[in-house]
Amino acid sequence: MGSKFWKFILKLFGWKFEGSFRPEMDRCVMIEAPHTSGWDFILGRIGIWILGLNGRFLIKKEFFKFPLNYPLKKLGGLPVDRGNRKNGIVNQVAKYFSENEKFTIVITPEGTRKYTKHWKRGFYEIAIEAQVPIVLSFIDYKRKTCGVMATFYPTGNYNEDIVEIQEKYKYVVARHPKQFNMSEMYWKQD
């Protein structure tokens, strides 16, 4: 199913998509924020289909059990052991980039739908390790709009880059705004 079909589906629910495919999206880390609801996955996945990408995403390995394992793999899911901090996920995902001419990984920088004080830095480290750009995508419930807004090329200075990246999300409204804490995002990151 093509881009027009998925835009039509969004329109049926009163949503629209902003942005378009750019060549750098074939090899990038795409962050999707804010992430406060399970609906974010559905809207984000539709956005990936609109862009014509085969976007992959990381999901807790616990979900890869029957009957969810097959549909999750078909949708682009890659199992990850979130409980093991030494699992080398950055290197694993960077390896996917080295093994594939086209590879887009979609990551929610909060790492959870719950309130979090800081974004996790794994998406940034993956982009640095794989030497790929970070594409900023969004889901704005106030405007009922999802899409892509910018491409960011990381410099290696996380503390400066994260402020610039998060600045782009300043006016994006989450489904559950109290769980998307932009007021504290600019504090020094962990």
Contact map, one row per residue, 1 for C-alpha under 8 A:
1110110000000000000000000000000000000000000000000000000000000000000000000000000000000000000000000000000000000000000000000000000000000000000000000000000000000000000000000000000000000000000000
1111110000000000000000000000000000000000000000001101000000000000000000000000000000000000000000000000000000000000000000000000000000000000000000000000000000000000000000000000000000000000000000
1111111000000000000000000000000000000000000000001111000000000000000000000000000000000000000000000000000000000000000000000000000000000000000000000000000000000000000000000000000000000000000000
0111111100000000000000000000000000000000000000000100000000000000000000000000000000000000000000000000000000000000000000000000000000000000000000000000000000000000000000000000000000000000000000
1111111110000000000000000000000000000000000000000000000000000000000000000000000000000000000000000000000000000000000000000000000000000000000000000000000000000000000000000000000000000000000000
1111111111000000000000000000000000000000000001101100000000000000000000000000000000000000000000000000000000000000000000000000000000000000000000000000000000000000000000000000000000000000000000
0011111111100001100000000000000000000000000000000100000000000000000000000000000000000000000000000000000000000000000000000000000000000000000000000000000000000000000000000000000000000000000000
0001111111110000000000000000000000000000000000000000000000000000000000000000000000000000000000000000000000000000000000000000000000000000000000000000000000000000000000000000000000000000000000
0000111111111000000000000000000000000000000000000000000000000000000000000000000000000000000000000000000000000000000000000000000000000000000000000000000000000000000000000000000000000000000000
0000011111111111100000000000000000000000000000000000000000000000000000000000000000000000000000000000000000000000000000000000000000000000000000000000000000000000000000000000000000000000000000
0000001111111111000000000000000000000000000000000000000000000000000000000000000000000000000000000000000000000000000000000000000000000000000000000000000000000000000000000000000000000000000000
0000000111111110000000000000000000000000000000000000000000000000000000000000000000000000000000000000000000000000000000000000000000000000000000000000000000000000000000000000000000000000000000
0000000011111110000000000000000000000000000000000000000000000000000000000000000000000000000000000000000000000000000000000000000000000000000000000000000000000000000000000000000000000000000000
0000000001111111000000000000000000000000000000000000000000000000000000000000000000000000000000000000000000000000000000000000000000000000000000010000000000000000000000000000000000000000000000
0000000001111111100000000000000000000000000000000000000000000000000000000000000000000000000000000000000000000000000000000000000000000000000000011100000000000000000000000000000000000000000000
0000001001100111110000000000000000000000000000000000000000000000000000000000000000000000000000000000000000000000000000000000000000000000000000011100000000000000000000000000000000000000000000
0000001001000011111000000000000000000000000000100000000000000000000000000000000000000000000000000000000000000000000000000000000000000000000000001110000000000000000000000000000000000000000000
0000000000000001111100000000000000000000000000000000000000000000000000000000000000000000000000000000000000000000000000000000000000000000000000001111100000000000000000000000000000000000000000
0000000000000000111110000000000000000000000000000000000000000000000000000000000000000000000000000000000000000000000000000000000000000000000000000011100000000000000000000000000000000000000000
0000000000000000011111000000000000000000000000000010000000000000000000000000000000000000000000000000000000000000000000000000000000000000000000000001000000000000000000000000000000000000000000
0000000000000000001111101000000000000000000000000011000000000000000000000000000000000000000000000000000000000000000000000000000000000000000000000000000000000000000000000000000000000000000000
0000000000000000000111111000000000000000000000000000000000000000000000000000000000000000000000000000000000000000000000000000000000000000000000000000000000000000000000000000000000000000000000
0000000000000000000011111100000000000000000000000000000000000000000000000000000000000000000000000000000000000000000000000000000000000000000000000000000000000000000000000000000000000000000000
0000000000000000000001111111000000000000000000000000000000000000000000000000000000000000000000000000000000000000000000000000000000001000000000000000000000000000000000000000000000000000000000
0000000000000000000011111111010000000000000000000000100000000000000000000000000000000000000000000000000100000000000000000000000000000010000000000000000000000000000000000000000000000000000000
0000000000000000000000111111000000000000000000000000100000000000000000000000000000000000000000000000011100000000000000000000000000000000000000000000000000000000000000000000000000000000000000
0000000000000000000000011111100000000000000000000000000000000000000000000000000000000000000000001000111100000000000000000000000000011000000000000000000000000000000000000000000000000000000000
0000000000000000000000011111110000000000000000000000000000000000000000000000000000000000000000000000001110000000000000000000001000011110000000000000000000000000000000000000000000000000000000
0000000000000000000000000011111000000000000000000000000000000000000000000000000000000000000000000000000111100000000000000010011000011110000000000000000000000000000000000000000000000000000000
0000000000000000000000001001111100000000000000000000000000000000000000000000000000000000000000000000000111100000000000000000000000000111100000000000000000000000000000000000000000000000000000
0000000000000000000000000000111110000000000000000000000000000000000000000000000000000000000000000000000001111000000000000010000000000111100000000000000000000000000000000000000000000000000000
0000000000000000000000000000011111100000000100000000000000000000000000000000000000000000000000000000000001111000000000000000000000000001111000000000000000000000000000000000000000000000000000
0000000000000000000000000000001111100000000000000000000000000000000000000000000000000000000000000000000000011100000000000000000000000000111000000000000000000000000000001000000000000000000000
0000000000000000000000000000000111110000000000000000000000000000000000000000000000000000000000000000000000010100000000000000000000000000011100000000000000000000000000000001110000010000000000
0000000000000000000000000000000111111001000000000000000000000000000000000000000000000000000000000000000000010101100000000000000000000000000000000000000000000000000000000000010000010000000000
0000000000000000000000000000000001111101000000000000000000000000000000000000000000000000000000000000000000000001111000000000000000000000000000000000000000000000000000000000011110110000000000
0000000000000000000000000000000000111111100000000000000000000000000000000000000000000000000000000000000000000000100000000000000000000000000000000000000000000000000000000000001100000000000000
0000000000000000000000000000000000011111110000000000000000000000000000000000000000000000000000000000000000000000100000000000000000000000000000000000000000000000000000000000000000000000000000
0000000000000000000000000000000000001111111000000000000000000000000000000000000000000000000000000000000000000000000000000000000000000000000000000000000000000000000000000000000000000000000000
0000000000000000000000000000000000111111111100000000000000000000000000000000000000000000000000000000000000000000000000000000000000000000001000000000000000000000000000000000000000000000000000
0000000000000000000000000000000000001111111110000000000000000000000000000000000000000000000000000000000000000000000000000000000000000000000000000000000000000000000000000000000000000000000000
0000000000000000000000000000000000000111111111000000000000000000000000000000000000000000000000000000000000000000000000000000000000000000000000000000000000000000000000000000000000000000000000
0000000000000000000000000000000000000011111111100000000000000000000000000000000000000000000000000000000000000000000000000000000000000000001000000100000000000000000000000000000000000000000000
0000000000000000000000000000000100000001111111110000000000000000000000000000000000000000000000000000000000000000000000000000000000000000001000000100000000000000000000000000000000000000000000
0000000000000000000000000000000000000000111111111000000000000000000000000000000000000000000000000000000000000000000000000000000000000000000000000000000000000000000000000000000000000000000000
0000010000000000000000000000000000000000011111111100000000000000000000000000000000000000000000000000000000000000000000000000000000000000000000000000000000000000000000000000000000000000000000
0000010000000000100000000000000000000000001111111110000000000000000000000000000000000000000000000000000000000000000000000000000000000000000000000110000000000000000000000000000000000000000000
0000000000000000000000000000000000000000000111111111111000000000000000000000000000000000000000000000000000000000000000000000000000000000000000000000000000000000000000000000000000000000000000
0110010000000000000000000000000000000000000011111111110000000000000000000000000000000000000000000000000000000000000000000000000000000000000000000000000000000000000000000000000000000000000000
0111011000000000000000000000000000000000000001111111100000000000000000000000000000000000000000000000000000000000000000000000000000000000000000000000000000000000000000000000000000000000000000
0010000000000000000110000000000000000000000000111111100000000000000000000000000000000000000000000000000000000000000000000000000000000000000000000000000000000000000000000000000000000000000000
0110000000000000000010000000000000000000000000011111110000000000000000000000000000000000000000000000000000000000000000000000000000000000000000000000000000000000000000000000000000000000000000
0000000000000000000000001100000000000000000000011111111000000000000000000000000000000000000000000000000100000000000000000000000000000000000000000000000000000000000000000000000000000000000000
0000000000000000000000000000000000000000000000011001111100000000000000000001000000000000000000000000001100000000000000000000000000000000000000000000000000000000000000000000000000000000000000
0000000000000000000000000000000000000000000000010000111110000000000000000001000000000000000000000000001111000000000000000000000000000000000000000000000000000000000000000000000000000000000000
0000000000000000000000000000000000000000000000000000011111000000000000000011110000000000000000000000001111000000000000000000000000000000000000000000000000000000000000000000000000000000000000
0000000000000000000000000000000000000000000000000000001111100000000000000001110000000000000000000000000011100000000000000000000000000000000000000000000000000000000000000000000000000000000000
0000000000000000000000000000000000000000000000000000000111110000000000000000111100000000000000000000000011100000000000000000000000000000000000000000000000000000000000000000000000000000000000
0000000000000000000000000000000000000000000000000000000011111010000000000000111100000000000000000000000000000000000000000000000000000000000000000000000000000000000000000000000000000000000000
0000000000000000000000000000000000000000000000000000000001111111000000000000001111000000000000000000000000000000000000000000000000000000000000000000000000000000000000000000000000000000000000
0000000000000000000000000000000000000000000000000000000000111111000000000000001111000000000000000000000000000000000000000000000000000000000000000000000000000000000000000000000000000000000000
0000000000000000000000000000000000000000000000000000000000011111100000000000000000000000000000000000000000000000000000000000000000000000000000000000000000000000000000000000000000000000000000
0000000000000000000000000000000000000000000000000000000000111111100110000000000000000000000000000000000000000000000000000000000000000000000000000000000000000000000000000000000000000000000000
0000000000000000000000000000000000000000000000000000000000011111110111010000001000000000000000000000000000000000000000000000000000000000000000000000000000000000000000000000000000000000000000
0000000000000000000000000000000000000000000000000000000000000111111110000000000000000000000000000000000000000000000000000000000000000000000000000000000000000000000000000000000000000000000000
0000000000000000000000000000000000000000000000000000000000000001111111000000000000000000000000000000000000000000000000000000000000000000000000000000000000000000000000000000000000000000000000
0000000000000000000000000000000000000000000000000000000000000000111111100000000000000000000000000000000000000000000000000000000000000000000000000000000000000000000000000000000000000000000000
0000000000000000000000000000000000000000000000000000000000000011111111110000000000000000000000000000000000000000000000000000000000000000000000000000000000000000000000000000000000000000000000
0000000000000000000000000000000000000000000000000000000000000011111111111000000000000000000000000000000000000000000000000000000000000000000000000000000000000000000000000000000000000000000000
0000000000000000000000000000000000000000000000000000000000000001011111111100000000000000000000000000000000000000000000000000000000000000000000000000000000000000000000000000000000000000000000
0000000000000000000000000000000000000000000000000000000000000000001111111110000000000000000000000000000000000000000000000000000000000000000000000000000000000000000000000000000000000000000000
0000000000000000000000000000000000000000000000000000000000000001000111111111100000000000000000000000000000000000000000000000000000000000000000000000000000000000000000000000000000000000000000
0000000000000000000000000000000000000000000000000000000000000000000011111111110000000000000000000000000000000000000000000000000000000000000000000000000000000000000000000000000000000000000000
0000000000000000000000000000000000000000000000000000000000000000000001111111100000000000000000000000000000000000000000000000000000000000000000000000000000000000000000000000000000000000000000
0000000000000000000000000000000000000000000000000000000100000000000000111111100000000000000000000000000000000000000000000000000000000000000000000000000000000000000000000000000000000000000000
0000000000000000000000000000000000000000000000000000011110000000000000011111110000000000000000000000000000000000000000000000000000000000000000000000000000000000000000000000000000000000000000
0000000000000000000000000000000000000000000000000000000111100000000000011111111000000000000000000000000000000000000000000000000000000000000000000000000000000000000000000000000000000000000000
0000000000000000000000000000000000000000000000000000000111100000000000001001111100000000000000000000000000000000000000000000000000000000000000000000000000000000000000000000000000000000000000
0000000000000000000000000000000000000000000000000000000001111001000000000000111110000000000000000000000000000000000000000000000000000000000000000000000000000000000000000000000000000000000000
0000000000000000000000000000000000000000000000000000000001111000000000000000011111000000100000000000000000000000000000000000000000000000000000000000000000000000000000000000000000000000000000
0000000000000000000000000000000000000000000000000000000000011000000000000000001111110010000000000000000000000000000000000000000000000000000000000000000000000000000000000000000000000000000000
0000000000000000000000000000000000000000000000000000000000011000000000000000000111111000000000000000000000000000000000000000000000000000000000000000000000000000000000000000000000000000000000
0000000000000000000000000000000000000000000000000000000000000000000000000000000011111000000000000000000000000000000000000000000000000000000000000000000000000000000000000000000000000000000000
0000000000000000000000000000000000000000000000000000000000000000000000000000000011111110000000000000000000000000000000000000000000000000000000000000000000000000000000000000000000000000000000
0000000000000000000000000000000000000000000000000000000000000000000000000000000001111111000000000000000000000000000000000000000000000000000000000000000000000000000000000000000000000000000000
0000000000000000000000000000000000000000000000000000000000000000000000000000000000011111000000000000000000000000000000000000000000000000000000000000000000000000000000000000000000000000000000
0000000000000000000000000000000000000000000000000000000000000000000000000000000010011111100000000000000000000000000000000000000000000000000000000000000000000000000000000000000000000000000000
0000000000000000000000000000000000000000000000000000000000000000000000000000000000001111111100000000000000000000000000000000000000000000000000000000000000000000000000000000000000000000000000
0000000000000000000000000000000000000000000000000000000000000000000000000000000100000011111110000000000000000000000000000000000000000000000000000000000000000000000000000000000000000000000000
0000000000000000000000000000000000000000000000000000000000000000000000000000000000000001111111000000000000000000000000000100110010000000000000000000000000000000000000000000000000000000000000
0000000000000000000000000000000000000000000000000000000000000000000000000000000000000001111111100000000000000000000000000000010010000000000000000000000000000000000000000000000000000000000000
0000000000000000000000000000000000000000000000000000000000000000000000000000000000000001111111110000000000000000000000000000000000000000000000000000000000000000000000000000000000000000000000
0000000000000000000000000000000000000000000000000000000000000000000000000000000000000000111111111000000000000000000000000000010000000000000000000000000000000000000000000000000000000000000000
0000000000000000000000000000000000000000000000000000000000000000000000000000000000000000011111111100000000000000000000000000011011000000000000000000000000000000000000000000000000000000000000
0000000000000000000000000000000000000000000000000000000000000000000000000000000000000000001111111110000000000000000000000000000001000000000000000000000000000000000000000000000000000000000000
0000000000000000000000000000000000000000000000000000000000000000000000000000000000000000000111111111001000000000000000000000000000000000000000000000000000000000000000000000000000000000000000
0000000000000000000000000010000000000000000000000000000000000000000000000000000000000000000011111111111000000000000000000000000001000000000000000000000000000000000000000000000000000000000000
0000000000000000000000000000000000000000000000000000000000000000000000000000000000000000000001111111100000000000000000000000000001000000000000000000000000000000000000000000000000000000000000
0000000000000000000000000000000000000000000000000000000000000000000000000000000000000000000000111111100000000000000000000000000000000000000000000000000000000000000000000000000000000000000000
0000000000000000000000000000000000000000000000000000000000000000000000000000000000000000000000011111111000000000000000000000000000000000000000000000000000000000000000000000000000000000000000
0000000000000000000000000010000000000000000000000000000000000000000000000000000000000000000000001111111000000000000000000000000000000000000000000000000000000000000000000000000000000000000000
0000000000000000000000000110000000000000000000000000000000000000000000000000000000000000000000001001111100000000000000000000000000000000000000000000000000000000000000000000000000000000000000
0000000000000000000000000111000000000000000000000000011100000000000000000000000000000000000000011001111110000000000000000000000000000000000000000000000000000000000000000000000000000000000000
0000000000000000000000001111110000000000000000000000111100000000000000000000000000000000000000000000011111000000000000000000000000000000000000000000000000000000000000000000000000000000000000
0000000000000000000000000001110000000000000000000000001111000000000000000000000000000000000000000000001111100000000000000000000000000000000000000000000000000000000000000000000000000000000000
0000000000000000000000000000111100000000000000000000001111000000000000000000000000000000000000000000000111110000000000000000000000000000000000000000000000000000000000000000000000000000000000
0000000000000000000000000000111100000000000000000000000011000000000000000000000000000000000000000000000011111010000000000010000000000000000000000000000000000000000000000000000000000000000000
0000000000000000000000000000001111100000000000000000000000000000000000000000000000000000000000000000000001111111000000000000000000000000000000000000000000000000000000000000000000000000000000
0000000000000000000000000000001110000000000000000000000000000000000000000000000000000000000000000000000000111110000000111110000000000000000000000000000000000000000000000000000000000000000000
0000000000000000000000000000000011100000000000000000000000000000000000000000000000000000000000000000000000011111100101110000000000000000000000000000000000000000000000000000000000000000000000
0000000000000000000000000000000000000000000000000000000000000000000000000000000000000000000000000000000000111111100000110000000000000000000000000000000000000000000000000000000000000000000000
0000000000000000000000000000000000110000000000000000000000000000000000000000000000000000000000000000000000010111111100000000000000000000000000000000000000000000000000000000000000000000000000
0000000000000000000000000000000000111100000000000000000000000000000000000000000000000000000000000000000000000111111000000000000000000000000000000000000000000000000000000000000000100000000000
0000000000000000000000000000000000010000000000000000000000000000000000000000000000000000000000000000000000000001111100000000000000000000000000000000000000000000000000000000000000100000000000
0000000000000000000000000000000000010000000000000000000000000000000000000000000000000000000000000000000000000001111110000000000000000000000000000000000000000000000000000000000001111000000000
0000000000000000000000000000000000000000000000000000000000000000000000000000000000000000000000000000000000000101011111100000000000000000000000000000000000000000000000000000000000111000000000
0000000000000000000000000000000000000000000000000000000000000000000000000000000000000000000000000000000000000000001111100000000000000000000000000000000000000000000000000000000000001001100000
0000000000000000000000000000000000000000000000000000000000000000000000000000000000000000000000000000000000000100000111110000000000000000000000000000000000000000000000000000000000000001100011
0000000000000000000000000000000000000000000000000000000000000000000000000000000000000000000000000000000000001110000111111000000000000000000000000000000000000000000000000000000000000000100010
0000000000000000000000000000000000000000000000000000000000000000000000000000000000000000000000000000000000001110000001111110000000000000000000000000000000000000000000000000000000000000000001
0000000000000000000000000000000000000000000000000000000000000000000000000000000000000000000000000000000000001000000000111111100000000000000000000000000000000000000000000000000000000000000001
0000000000000000000000000000000000000000000000000000000000000000000000000000000000000000010000000000000000001000000000011111110000000000000000000000000000000000000000000000000000000000000000
0000000000000000000000000000101000000000000000000000000000000000000000000000000000000000000000000000000000101000000000011111111000000000000000000000000000000000000000000000000000000000000000
0000000000000000000000000000000000000000000000000000000000000000000000000000000000000000000000000000000000000000000000001111111100000100000000000000000001000100000000000000000000000000000000
0000000000000000000000000000000000000000000000000000000000000000000000000000000000000000010000000000000000000000000000001111111110000000000000000000000000000000000000000000000000000000000000
0000000000000000000000000000100000000000000000000000000000000000000000000000000000000000011011000000000000000000000000000111111111000000000000000000000000000000000000000000000000000000000000
0000000000000000000000000001100000000000000000000000000000000000000000000000000000000000000001000000000000000000000000000011111111111100000000000000000001000000000000000000000000000000000000
0000000000000000000000000000000000000000000000000000000000000000000000000000000000000000000000000000000000000000000000000001111111110000000000000000000001010000000000000000000000000000000000
0000000000000000000000000000000000000000000000000000000000000000000000000000000000000000011001000000000000000000000000000000111111100000000000000000000000000000000000000000000000000000000000
0000000000000000000000000000000000000000000000000000000000000000000000000000000000000000000001101100000000000000000000000000011111110000000000000000000000000000000000000000000000000000000000
0000000000000000000000000000000000000000000000000000000000000000000000000000000000000000000000000000000000000000000000000000001111111000000000000000000000000000000000000000000000000000000000
0000000000000000000000000011100000000000000000000000000000000000000000000000000000000000000000000000000000000000000000000000001101111100000000000000000010000000000000000000000000000000000000
0000000000000000000000010011100000000000000000000000000000000000000000000000000000000000000000000000000000000000000000000000001000111110000000000000001111000000000000000000000000000000000000
0000000000000000000000000001111000000000000000000000000000000000000000000000000000000000000000000000000000000000000000000001001000011111000000000000001111000000000000000000000000000000000000
0000000000000000000000001001111000000000000000000000000000000000000000000000000000000000000000000000000000000000000000000000000000001111100000000001111100000000000000000000000000000000000000
0000000000000000000000000000011100000000000000000000000000000000000000000000000000000000000000000000000000000000000000000000000000000111110000000001111100000000000010000000000000000000000000
0000000000000000000000000000011110000000000000000000000000000000000000000000000000000000000000000000000000000000000000000000000000000011111000000111110000000000000000000000000000000000000000
0000000000000000000000000000000111000000000000000000000000000000000000000000000000000000000000000000000000000000000000000000000000000001111100000111100000000000000000001001000000000000000000
0000000000000000000000000000000111000001001100000000000000000000000000000000000000000000000000000000000000000000000000000000000000000000111110011110000000000000000000000001110000000000000000
0000000000000000000000000000000001000000000000000000000000000000000000000000000000000000000000000000000000000000000000000000000000000000011111111100000000000000000000000001111000000000000000
0000000000000000000000000000000000000000000000000000000000000000000000000000000000000000000000000000000000000000000000000000000000000000001111111000000000000000000000000001111000000000000000
0000000000000000000000000000000000000000000000000000000000000000000000000000000000000000000000000000000000000000000000000000000000000000000111111000000000000000000000000001110000000000000000
0000000000000000000000000000000000000000000000000000000000000000000000000000000000000000000000000000000000000000000000000000000000000000000111111000000000000000000000000000000000000000000000
0000000000000111000000000000000000000000000000000000000000000000000000000000000000000000000000000000000000000000000000000000000000000000001111111100000000000000000000000000000000000000000000
0000000000000011110000000000000000000000000000000000000000000000000000000000000000000000000000000000000000000000000000000000000000000000001111111110000000000000000000000000000000000000000000
0000000000000011110000000000000000000000001100100000000000000000000000000000000000000000000000000000000000000000000000000000000000000000111100011111000000000000000000000000000000000000000000
0000000000000000111000000000000000000000000000100000000000000000000000000000000000000000000000000000000000000000000000000000000000000000111000001111100000000000000000000000000000000000000000
0000000000000000011100000000000000000000000000000000000000000000000000000000000000000000000000000000000000000000000000000000000000000011110000000111110000000000000000000000000000000000000000
0000000000000000011000000000000000000000000000000000000000000000000000000000000000000000000000000000000000000000000000000000000000000011110000000011111000000000000000000000000000000000000000
0000000000000000000000000000000000000000000000000000000000000000000000000000000000000000000000000000000000000000000000000000000000000011100000000001111100000000000000000000000000000000000000
0000000000000000000000000000000000000000000000000000000000000000000000000000000000000000000000000000000000000000000000000000000000001111000000000000111110000000000000000000000000000000000000
0000000000000000000000000000000000000000000000000000000000000000000000000000000000000000000000000000000000000000000000000000000000001111000000000000011111000000000010000000000000000000000000
0000000000000000000000000000000000000000000000000000000000000000000000000000000000000000000000000000000000000000000000000000000000011100000000000000001111100000000000000000000000000000000000
0000000000000000000000000000000000000000000000000000000000000000000000000000000000000000000000000000000000000000000000000001001100001100000000000000000111111100100000000000000000000000000000
0000000000000000000000000000000000000000000000000000000000000000000000000000000000000000000000000000000000000000000000000000000000000000000000000000000011111100100000000000000000000000000000
0000000000000000000000000000000000000000000000000000000000000000000000000000000000000000000000000000000000000000000000000000000100000000000000000000000001111100100000000000000000000000000000
0000000000000000000000000000000000000000000000000000000000000000000000000000000000000000000000000000000000000000000000000000000000000000000000000000000001111111100000000000000000000000000000
0000000000000000000000000000000000000000000000000000000000000000000000000000000000000000000000000000000000000000000000000001000000000000000000000000000001111111110000000000000000000000000000
0000000000000000000000000000000000000000000000000000000000000000000000000000000000000000000000000000000000000000000000000000000000000000000000000000000000001111111000000000000000000000000110
0000000000000000000000000000000000000000000000000000000000000000000000000000000000000000000000000000000000000000000000000000000000000000000000000000000000001111111100000000000000000000000000
0000000000000000000000000000000000000000000000000000000000000000000000000000000000000000000000000000000000000000000000000000000000000000000000000000000001111111111110000000000000000000000000
0000000000000000000000000000000000000000000000000000000000000000000000000000000000000000000000000000000000000000000000000000000000000000000000000000000000000111111111000000000000000000010000
0000000000000000000000000000000000000000000000000000000000000000000000000000000000000000000000000000000000000000000000000000000000000000000000000000000000000011111111100000000000000000110000
0000000000000000000000000000000000000000000000000000000000000000000000000000000000000000000000000000000000000000000000000000000000000000000000000000000000000001111111110000000000000000000000
0000000000000000000000000000000000000000000000000000000000000000000000000000000000000000000000000000000000000000000000000000000000000001000000000000000100000000111111111000000000000000000000
0000000000000000000000000000000000000000000000000000000000000000000000000000000000000000000000000000000000000000000000000000000000000000000000000000000000000000011111111100000000000000110000
0000000000000000000000000000000000000000000000000000000000000000000000000000000000000000000000000000000000000000000000000000000000000000000000000000000000000000001111111100000000000000000000
0000000000000000000000000000000000000000000000000000000000000000000000000000000000000000000000000000000000000000000000000000000000000000000000000000000000000000000111111110000000000000000000
0000000000000000000000000000000010000000000000000000000000000000000000000000000000000000000000000000000000000000000000000000000000000000010000000000000000000000000011111111000000000000000000
0000000000000000000000000000000000000000000000000000000000000000000000000000000000000000000000000000000000000000000000000000000000000000000000000000000000000000000001111111000000000100000000
0000000000000000000000000000000000000000000000000000000000000000000000000000000000000000000000000000000000000000000000000000000000000000000000000000000000000000000000011111100000000000000000
0000000000000000000000000000000001000000000000000000000000000000000000000000000000000000000000000000000000000000000000000000000000000000011111000000000000000000000000001111110000000000000000
0000000000000000000000000000000001000000000000000000000000000000000000000000000000000000000000000000000000000000000000000000000000000000001111000000000000000000000000000011111010000000000000
0000000000000000000000000000000001110000000000000000000000000000000000000000000000000000000000000000000000000000000000000000000000000000001111000000000000000000000000000001111110110000000000
0000000000000000000000000000000000011000000000000000000000000000000000000000000000000000000000000000000000000000000000000000000000000000000110000000000000000000000000000000111110000000000000
0000000000000000000000000000000000011000000000000000000000000000000000000000000000000000000000000000000000000000000000000000000000000000000000000000000000000000000000000000011111110000000000
0000000000000000000000000000000000010000000000000000000000000000000000000000000000000000000000000000000000000000000000000000000000000000000000000000000000000000000000000000111111111000000000
0000000000000000000000000000000000000000000000000000000000000000000000000000000000000000000000000000000000000000001000000000000000000000000000000000000000000000000000000000000111111000000000
0000000000000000000000000000000000010000000000000000000000000000000000000000000000000000000000000000000000000000111100000000000000000000000000000000000000000000000000000000010111111000000000
0000000000000000000000000000000001110000000000000000000000000000000000000000000000000000000000000000000000000000001100000000000000000000000000000000000000000000000000000000010111111100000000
0000000000000000000000000000000000000000000000000000000000000000000000000000000000000000000000000000000000000000001110000000000000000000000000000000000000000000000000000000000011111111100000
0000000000000000000000000000000000000000000000000000000000000000000000000000000000000000000000000000000000000000000000000000000000000000000000000000000000000000000000000100000000011111110000
0000000000000000000000000000000000000000000000000000000000000000000000000000000000000000000000000000000000000000000000000000000000000000000000000000000000000000000000000000000000001111110000
0000000000000000000000000000000000000000000000000000000000000000000000000000000000000000000000000000000000000000000011000000000000000000000000000000000000000000000000000000000000001111111000
0000000000000000000000000000000000000000000000000000000000000000000000000000000000000000000000000000000000000000000011100000000000000000000000000000000000000000001001000000000000001111111000
0000000000000000000000000000000000000000000000000000000000000000000000000000000000000000000000000000000000000000000000000000000000000000000000000000000000000000011001000000000000000111111110
0000000000000000000000000000000000000000000000000000000000000000000000000000000000000000000000000000000000000000000000000000000000000000000000000000000000000000000000000000000000000001111110
0000000000000000000000000000000000000000000000000000000000000000000000000000000000000000000000000000000000000000000000000000000000000000000000000000000000000010000000000000000000000000011111
0000000000000000000000000000000000000000000000000000000000000000000000000000000000000000000000000000000000000000000001100000000000000000000000000000000000000010000000000000000000000000011111
0000000000000000000000000000000000000000000000000000000000000000000000000000000000000000000000000000000000000000000001011000000000000000000000000000000000000000000000000000000000000000000111
